[in-house]
Amino acid sequence: MKIEEILKNKTTTLVDVRSPEEFEEGSMPGAINIPLHTIPARVVEFKAFPTPIVCFCRSGARSYQAVTWLKHQGIESFDGGGIGNLSGLIKN
């Protein structure tokens, strides 16, 4: 499934894995902030989120790490990459 299709799904959960400071500077509408380093401690929370889950960050490096870890936990998740790219996909 393409990320564009996933983003159109009304149950998709957007997770910004950047720091709280970066998140406060601006994020995607409706996104929640769960910094990358806190994800392992919040796995139960992730399992309760509506799926699919799309993680994103500034450049795509942290979101890739987050999705890799979440998938190893059996959590349906997708890498949205960097916020600039994701923003362009949602506007289209």
LUMBADREN-755889 format. One record per atom (N, C-alpha, C, CB): residue number from 1; atom name; x, z, y. Coordinates in Angstrom, 1 decimal. Last residue first. Glycine has a CB too. Example, Ala and Ser with C-alpha at 12.3 -4.5 7.8 and 13.67 -1.06 7.14 Angstrom:
<recs>
[2; "N"; [12.8; 7.1; -2.2]]
[2; "CA"; [13.7; 7.1; -1.1]]
[2; "C"; [12.9; 7.9; 0.0]]
[2; "CB"; [14.1; 5.7; -0.6]]
[1; "N"; [13.2; 7.8; -5.7]]
[1; "CA"; [12.3; 7.8; -4.5]]
[1; "C"; [13.2; 7.8; -3.3]]
[1; "CB"; [11.3; 9.0; -4.5]]
</recs>
This chain:
<recs>
[92; "N"; [-1.9; -1.3; 17.1]]
[92; "CA"; [-2.3; -2.6; 16.6]]
[92; "C"; [-3.5; -2.6; 15.8]]
[92; "CB"; [-1.1; -3.3; 15.9]]
[91; "N"; [-1.3; 1.3; 17.5]]
[91; "CA"; [-1.9; 0.6; 18.6]]
[91; "C"; [-2.5; -0.7; 18.1]]
[91; "CB"; [-1.0; 0.5; 19.7]]
[90; "N"; [0.1; 2.0; 15.1]]
[90; "CA"; [-1.2; 2.6; 15.4]]
[90; "C"; [-2.0; 1.8; 16.5]]
[90; "CB"; [-1.1; 4.0; 15.7]]
[89; "N"; [2.5; 0.6; 15.4]]
[89; "CA"; [1.6; 0.3; 14.3]]
[89; "C"; [0.2; 0.8; 14.5]]
[89; "CB"; [2.2; 0.9; 13.0]]
[88; "N"; [3.6; 1.8; 17.7]]
[88; "CA"; [3.3; 0.4; 17.7]]
[88; "C"; [2.3; 0.0; 16.6]]
[88; "CB"; [4.6; -0.4; 17.6]]
[87; "N"; [4.1; 4.4; 16.6]]
[87; "CA"; [3.2; 4.2; 17.8]]
[87; "C"; [2.7; 2.8; 17.9]]
[87; "CB"; [3.9; 4.7; 19.1]]
[86; "N"; [6.0; 3.8; 14.7]]
[86; "CA"; [4.7; 4.3; 14.3]]
[86; "C"; [3.7; 4.1; 15.4]]
[86; "CB"; [4.8; 5.8; 13.9]]
[85; "N"; [8.2; 3.2; 16.3]]
[85; "CA"; [7.7; 2.2; 15.4]]
[85; "C"; [6.2; 2.6; 15.0]]
[85; "CB"; [8.6; 2.1; 14.2]]
[84; "N"; [8.5; 5.6; 17.7]]
[84; "CA"; [8.3; 4.4; 18.4]]
[84; "C"; [7.7; 3.3; 17.5]]
[84; "CB"; [9.7; 3.9; 19.0]]
[83; "N"; [9.0; 7.5; 15.6]]
[83; "CA"; [7.8; 7.6; 16.4]]
[83; "C"; [7.5; 6.3; 17.2]]
[83; "CB"; [7.9; 8.8; 17.4]]
[82; "N"; [10.3; 6.1; 12.6]]
[82; "CA"; [10.5; 6.7; 13.9]]
[82; "C"; [9.2; 6.6; 14.7]]
[82; "CB"; [11.6; 5.9; 14.7]]
[81; "N"; [8.6; 6.5; 9.5]]
[81; "CA"; [9.8; 6.1; 10.2]]
[81; "C"; [9.8; 6.8; 11.6]]
[81; "CB"; [9.8; 4.7; 10.4]]
[80; "N"; [6.7; 7.2; 7.7]]
[80; "CA"; [6.2; 6.4; 8.9]]
[80; "C"; [7.4; 6.0; 9.8]]
[80; "CB"; [5.3; 7.3; 9.7]]
[79; "N"; [6.6; 7.4; 4.4]]
[79; "CA"; [7.5; 7.5; 5.5]]
[79; "C"; [7.0; 6.6; 6.6]]
[79; "CB"; [8.9; 7.1; 5.0]]
[78; "N"; [4.1; 9.4; 2.7]]
[78; "CA"; [4.7; 8.1; 3.0]]
[78; "C"; [5.5; 8.3; 4.3]]
[78; "CB"; [3.6; 7.0; 3.3]]
[77; "N"; [2.8; 11.2; -0.2]]
[77; "CA"; [3.4; 11.1; 1.2]]
[77; "C"; [4.1; 9.7; 1.4]]
[77; "CB"; [4.3; 12.2; 1.5]]
[76; "N"; [1.5; 13.3; -2.4]]
[76; "CA"; [1.3; 11.9; -1.9]]
[76; "C"; [1.8; 11.8; -0.5]]
[76; "CB"; [-0.1; 11.4; -2.1]]
[75; "N"; [3.6; 15.4; -4.1]]
[75; "CA"; [2.7; 15.3; -3.0]]
[75; "C"; [2.7; 13.9; -2.5]]
[75; "CB"; [3.1; 16.3; -1.8]]
[74; "N"; [5.4; 16.2; -6.0]]
[74; "CA"; [4.1; 15.6; -6.5]]
[74; "C"; [3.1; 15.4; -5.4]]
[74; "CB"; [3.5; 16.5; -7.5]]
[73; "N"; [7.8; 16.9; -5.2]]
[73; "CA"; [6.9; 18.0; -5.4]]
[73; "C"; [5.5; 17.5; -5.9]]
[73; "CB"; [6.7; 18.9; -4.1]]
[72; "N"; [8.9; 14.6; -4.6]]
[72; "CA"; [9.5; 15.3; -5.8]]
[72; "C"; [8.6; 16.5; -6.1]]
[72; "CB"; [10.9; 15.8; -5.5]]
[71; "N"; [7.6; 14.0; -2.3]]
[71; "CA"; [7.3; 13.2; -3.5]]
[71; "C"; [7.8; 13.9; -4.7]]
[71; "CB"; [7.9; 11.8; -3.4]]
[70; "N"; [8.9; 15.8; -0.5]]
[70; "CA"; [7.5; 16.0; -0.9]]
[70; "C"; [7.1; 15.2; -2.1]]
[70; "CB"; [6.6; 15.5; 0.3]]
[69; "N"; [11.5; 14.6; -0.5]]
[69; "CA"; [11.3; 16.0; -1.0]]
[69; "C"; [9.8; 16.2; -1.4]]
[69; "CB"; [11.7; 17.0; 0.0]]
[68; "N"; [10.9; 12.1; 0.7]]
[68; "CA"; [11.6; 12.2; -0.6]]
[68; "C"; [11.4; 13.6; -1.2]]
[68; "CB"; [13.1; 12.0; -0.4]]
[67; "N"; [9.8; 12.9; 3.1]]
[67; "CA"; [9.0; 12.2; 2.1]]
[67; "C"; [9.6; 12.3; 0.7]]
[67; "CB"; [8.7; 10.8; 2.6]]
[66; "N"; [12.0; 14.1; 4.4]]
[66; "CA"; [10.8; 14.9; 4.2]]
[66; "C"; [10.0; 14.2; 3.0]]
[66; "CB"; [10.0; 15.0; 5.4]]
[65; "N"; [13.8; 12.0; 4.6]]
[65; "CA"; [14.2; 13.2; 3.8]]
[65; "C"; [12.9; 14.0; 3.4]]
[65; "CB"; [15.2; 14.1; 4.6]]
[64; "N"; [12.3; 10.3; 6.3]]
[64; "CA"; [12.7; 9.8; 4.9]]
[64; "C"; [13.1; 11.0; 4.0]]
[64; "CB"; [14.0; 8.9; 5.0]]
[63; "N"; [12.2; 11.9; 8.6]]
[63; "CA"; [11.0; 11.6; 7.8]]
[63; "C"; [11.3; 11.1; 6.4]]
[63; "CB"; [10.1; 10.5; 8.6]]
[62; "N"; [14.9; 11.9; 9.4]]
[62; "CA"; [14.3; 13.1; 8.9]]
[62; "C"; [13.0; 12.8; 8.1]]
[62; "CB"; [14.0; 14.0; 10.1]]
[61; "N"; [15.2; 9.1; 10.0]]
[61; "CA"; [16.1; 9.7; 9.0]]
[61; "C"; [15.4; 11.0; 8.5]]
[61; "CB"; [17.4; 10.1; 9.7]]
[60; "N"; [13.6; 8.0; 12.0]]
[60; "CA"; [13.3; 7.7; 10.6]]
[60; "C"; [14.1; 8.4; 9.6]]
[60; "CB"; [13.4; 6.3; 10.4]]
[59; "N"; [13.9; 8.8; 14.6]]
[59; "CA"; [14.5; 7.6; 14.2]]
[59; "C"; [14.1; 7.1; 12.8]]
[59; "CB"; [16.0; 7.7; 14.3]]
[58; "N"; [12.1; 11.0; 15.0]]
[58; "CA"; [12.6; 10.2; 16.1]]
[58; "C"; [13.1; 8.8; 15.7]]
[58; "CB"; [13.7; 10.9; 16.9]]
[57; "N"; [9.5; 10.9; 12.6]]
[57; "CA"; [10.4; 11.7; 13.4]]
[57; "C"; [10.9; 10.8; 14.5]]
[57; "CB"; [11.6; 12.2; 12.5]]
[56; "N"; [6.8; 11.4; 10.1]]
[56; "CA"; [7.6; 10.6; 11.1]]
[56; "C"; [8.5; 11.5; 11.9]]
[56; "CB"; [6.7; 9.8; 12.0]]
[55; "N"; [4.7; 11.1; 7.3]]
[55; "CA"; [5.7; 11.9; 8.0]]
[55; "C"; [6.5; 10.9; 9.0]]
[55; "CB"; [6.7; 12.6; 7.1]]
[54; "N"; [1.5; 11.1; 6.2]]
[54; "CA"; [2.5; 10.2; 6.7]]
[54; "C"; [3.5; 11.1; 7.6]]
[54; "CB"; [1.9; 9.0; 7.6]]
[53; "N"; [-0.4; 11.7; 3.3]]
[53; "CA"; [0.4; 12.3; 4.4]]
[53; "C"; [1.5; 11.3; 4.8]]
[53; "CB"; [1.1; 13.6; 3.9]]
[52; "N"; [-3.7; 10.5; 2.3]]
[52; "CA"; [-2.2; 10.5; 2.3]]
[52; "C"; [-1.6; 11.2; 3.5]]
[52; "CB"; [-1.6; 9.1; 2.2]]
[51; "N"; [-5.0; 13.8; 2.0]]
[51; "CA"; [-3.9; 12.8; 1.7]]
[51; "C"; [-4.5; 11.4; 2.1]]
[51; "CB"; [-3.5; 12.8; 0.2]]
[50; "N"; [-5.3; 16.9; 3.6]]
[50; "CA"; [-5.9; 15.7; 3.2]]
[50; "C"; [-4.8; 14.6; 3.0]]
[50; "CB"; [-7.0; 15.1; 4.2]]
[49; "N"; [-3.3; 19.7; 2.5]]
[49; "CA"; [-3.6; 18.7; 3.5]]
[49; "C"; [-4.4; 17.5; 2.8]]
[49; "CB"; [-2.4; 18.1; 4.1]]
[48; "N"; [-2.4; 21.3; 0.5]]
[48; "CA"; [-3.8; 21.5; 0.9]]
[48; "C"; [-4.3; 20.4; 1.9]]
[48; "CB"; [-4.0; 22.9; 1.5]]
[47; "N"; [0.2; 20.8; 0.2]]
[47; "CA"; [-0.7; 20.5; -1.0]]
[47; "C"; [-2.1; 20.6; -0.6]]
[47; "CB"; [-0.4; 21.4; -2.1]]
[46; "N"; [1.2; 21.9; 2.5]]
[46; "CA"; [1.2; 20.4; 2.3]]
[46; "C"; [0.2; 20.0; 1.2]]
[46; "CB"; [2.6; 19.9; 2.0]]
[45; "N"; [1.0; 24.6; 1.9]]
[45; "CA"; [0.2; 24.0; 3.1]]
[45; "C"; [0.1; 22.5; 2.9]]
[45; "CB"; [0.9; 24.4; 4.4]]
[44; "N"; [2.8; 24.8; -0.1]]
[44; "CA"; [1.4; 25.1; -0.4]]
[44; "C"; [0.5; 24.5; 0.7]]
[44; "CB"; [1.2; 26.6; -0.5]]
[43; "N"; [5.2; 24.3; 1.3]]
[43; "CA"; [4.7; 23.3; 0.3]]
[43; "C"; [3.3; 23.6; 0.0]]
[43; "CB"; [5.6; 23.4; -1.0]]
[42; "N"; [6.7; 25.6; 3.2]]
[42; "CA"; [5.3; 25.3; 3.5]]
[42; "C"; [4.7; 24.4; 2.5]]
[42; "CB"; [5.2; 24.8; 4.9]]
[41; "N"; [9.4; 25.8; 2.6]]
[41; "CA"; [8.6; 27.0; 2.7]]
[41; "C"; [7.1; 26.8; 2.9]]
[41; "CB"; [9.2; 27.9; 3.8]]
[40; "N"; [10.2; 23.1; 2.8]]
[40; "CA"; [10.1; 23.7; 1.5]]
[40; "C"; [9.3; 25.0; 1.5]]
[40; "CB"; [11.6; 24.0; 1.1]]
[39; "N"; [9.9; 22.6; 5.8]]
[39; "CA"; [9.0; 22.0; 4.8]]
[39; "C"; [9.0; 22.7; 3.4]]
[39; "CB"; [9.3; 20.6; 4.6]]
[38; "N"; [11.6; 23.4; 7.7]]
[38; "CA"; [10.6; 24.4; 7.3]]
[38; "C"; [9.7; 23.9; 6.1]]
[38; "CB"; [9.7; 24.8; 8.4]]
[37; "N"; [13.2; 21.3; 8.4]]
[37; "CA"; [13.9; 22.4; 7.7]]
[37; "C"; [12.9; 23.5; 7.2]]
[37; "CB"; [14.9; 23.1; 8.6]]
[36; "N"; [11.4; 19.6; 9.8]]
[36; "CA"; [12.0; 19.2; 8.5]]
[36; "C"; [12.5; 20.5; 7.7]]
[36; "CB"; [13.1; 18.2; 8.6]]
[35; "N"; [8.6; 21.1; 11.3]]
[35; "CA"; [10.0; 20.7; 11.4]]
[35; "C"; [10.5; 20.5; 9.9]]
[35; "CB"; [10.8; 21.7; 12.2]]
[34; "N"; [5.6; 20.0; 11.8]]
[34; "CA"; [6.2; 20.8; 10.7]]
[34; "C"; [7.7; 20.4; 10.7]]
[34; "CB"; [5.5; 20.7; 9.3]]
[33; "N"; [2.9; 19.5; 13.8]]
[33; "CA"; [4.4; 19.6; 13.8]]
[33; "C"; [4.8; 20.6; 12.7]]
[33; "CB"; [4.9; 20.1; 15.2]]
[32; "N"; [0.5; 16.9; 13.5]]
[32; "CA"; [0.9; 18.3; 13.4]]
[32; "C"; [2.4; 18.4; 13.3]]
[32; "CB"; [0.2; 19.1; 12.3]]
[31; "N"; [-1.3; 14.5; 15.4]]
[31; "CA"; [-0.2; 14.9; 14.5]]
[31; "C"; [0.0; 16.4; 14.6]]
[31; "CB"; [1.1; 14.2; 14.9]]
[30; "N"; [-3.2; 13.6; 17.3]]
[30; "CA"; [-3.6; 14.2; 16.0]]
[30; "C"; [-2.6; 14.7; 15.1]]
[30; "CB"; [-4.5; 13.3; 15.3]]
[29; "N"; [-1.1; 11.2; 18.6]]
[29; "CA"; [-2.4; 11.9; 18.7]]
[29; "C"; [-2.8; 12.4; 17.3]]
[29; "CB"; [-3.5; 11.0; 19.3]]
[28; "N"; [2.4; 11.8; 18.3]]
[28; "CA"; [1.2; 11.0; 18.0]]
[28; "C"; [-0.1; 11.8; 18.2]]
[28; "CB"; [1.4; 10.3; 16.6]]
[27; "N"; [4.0; 13.4; 21.1]]
[27; "CA"; [3.9; 13.0; 19.7]]
[27; "C"; [2.7; 12.1; 19.6]]
[27; "CB"; [3.7; 14.3; 18.8]]
[26; "N"; [6.1; 15.1; 23.4]]
[26; "CA"; [5.2; 14.1; 23.1]]
[26; "C"; [5.2; 13.7; 21.7]]
[26; "CB"; [5.4; 12.9; 24.0]]
[25; "N"; [7.6; 17.4; 23.8]]
[25; "CA"; [7.8; 16.3; 24.7]]
[25; "C"; [6.9; 15.1; 24.5]]
[25; "CB"; [9.3; 15.8; 24.5]]
[24; "N"; [6.9; 18.9; 21.6]]
[24; "CA"; [6.3; 19.3; 22.9]]
[24; "C"; [6.5; 18.2; 23.9]]
[24; "CB"; [6.9; 20.6; 23.4]]
[23; "N"; [8.6; 17.8; 19.7]]
[23; "CA"; [7.2; 17.7; 19.6]]
[23; "C"; [6.5; 17.9; 20.9]]
[23; "CB"; [6.6; 18.6; 18.5]]
[22; "N"; [11.1; 18.8; 20.5]]
[22; "CA"; [10.8; 17.4; 20.6]]
[22; "C"; [9.3; 17.1; 20.5]]
[22; "CB"; [11.5; 16.7; 19.4]]
[21; "N"; [10.6; 21.5; 20.1]]
[21; "CA"; [10.9; 21.1; 21.4]]
[21; "C"; [10.7; 19.6; 21.5]]
[21; "CB"; [12.4; 21.4; 21.7]]
[20; "N"; [10.2; 21.7; 17.3]]
[20; "CA"; [9.1; 22.0; 18.2]]
[20; "C"; [9.3; 21.5; 19.6]]
[20; "CB"; [8.9; 23.5; 18.2]]
[19; "N"; [11.8; 18.7; 15.8]]
[19; "CA"; [11.8; 20.1; 16.2]]
[19; "C"; [10.6; 20.4; 17.1]]
[19; "CB"; [13.1; 20.4; 17.0]]
[18; "N"; [9.9; 16.5; 13.5]]
[18; "CA"; [10.9; 16.8; 14.6]]
[18; "C"; [10.8; 18.3; 14.9]]
[18; "CB"; [10.7; 15.9; 15.8]]
[17; "N"; [8.0; 15.7; 11.9]]
[17; "CA"; [9.0; 16.6; 11.3]]
[17; "C"; [10.1; 16.9; 12.3]]
[17; "CB"; [9.5; 16.0; 10.0]]
[16; "N"; [4.6; 15.3; 12.1]]
[16; "CA"; [5.8; 15.1; 12.9]]
[16; "C"; [6.9; 16.1; 12.5]]
[16; "CB"; [5.5; 15.3; 14.5]]
[15; "N"; [2.3; 14.0; 10.1]]
[15; "CA"; [3.2; 15.1; 10.2]]
[15; "C"; [4.4; 14.7; 11.0]]
[15; "CB"; [3.5; 15.7; 8.9]]
[14; "N"; [-1.0; 13.1; 9.7]]
[14; "CA"; [0.2; 12.7; 10.4]]
[14; "C"; [1.1; 14.0; 10.6]]
[14; "CB"; [0.0; 12.0; 11.7]]
[13; "N"; [-3.1; 12.4; 7.1]]
[13; "CA"; [-2.5; 13.5; 7.8]]
[13; "C"; [-1.2; 13.0; 8.4]]
[13; "CB"; [-2.3; 14.8; 7.0]]
[12; "N"; [-5.9; 10.4; 6.5]]
[12; "CA"; [-4.4; 10.5; 6.6]]
[12; "C"; [-4.0; 11.6; 7.5]]
[12; "CB"; [-3.9; 9.1; 7.2]]
[11; "N"; [-8.6; 9.9; 6.4]]
[11; "CA"; [-8.1; 11.2; 5.9]]
[11; "C"; [-6.6; 11.4; 6.0]]
[11; "CB"; [-8.5; 11.3; 4.4]]
[10; "N"; [-9.0; 7.4; 7.4]]
[10; "CA"; [-9.4; 8.5; 8.3]]
[10; "C"; [-9.0; 9.9; 7.7]]
[10; "CB"; [-10.9; 8.6; 8.4]]
[9; "N"; [-6.7; 4.9; 7.3]]
[9; "CA"; [-7.4; 5.8; 6.5]]
[9; "C"; [-7.8; 7.0; 7.3]]
[9; "CB"; [-6.7; 6.2; 5.2]]
[8; "N"; [-4.9; 3.5; 8.9]]
[8; "CA"; [-6.3; 3.3; 9.1]]
[8; "C"; [-7.2; 4.2; 8.4]]
[8; "CB"; [-6.6; 1.8; 8.8]]
[7; "N"; [-2.4; 4.1; 7.7]]
[7; "CA"; [-2.7; 4.7; 9.0]]
[7; "C"; [-4.2; 4.5; 9.4]]
[7; "CB"; [-1.8; 4.1; 10.1]]
[6; "N"; [-2.5; 2.6; 5.4]]
[6; "CA"; [-2.6; 4.0; 5.3]]
[6; "C"; [-3.0; 4.7; 6.6]]
[6; "CB"; [-1.2; 4.6; 4.8]]
[5; "N"; [-2.2; 0.0; 6.5]]
[5; "CA"; [-3.4; 0.4; 5.8]]
[5; "C"; [-3.6; 1.9; 5.7]]
[5; "CB"; [-3.4; -0.3; 4.4]]
[4; "N"; [0.5; 0.3; 7.5]]
[4; "CA"; [-0.6; -0.1; 8.4]]
[4; "C"; [-2.0; 0.3; 7.8]]
[4; "CB"; [-0.6; -1.6; 8.8]]
[3; "N"; [2.0; 0.7; 5.2]]
[3; "CA"; [1.8; 1.8; 6.1]]
[3; "C"; [0.6; 1.5; 7.1]]
[3; "CB"; [3.1; 2.1; 6.8]]
[2; "N"; [0.5; -0.8; 2.2]]
[2; "CA"; [1.3; -0.9; 3.4]]
[2; "C"; [1.0; 0.3; 4.4]]
[2; "CB"; [1.0; -2.2; 4.2]]
[1; "N"; [0.8; 0.0; -1.2]]
[1; "CA"; [0.0; 0.0; 0.0]]
[1; "C"; [0.9; 0.0; 1.2]]
[1; "CB"; [-1.0; 1.2; 0.0]]
</recs>
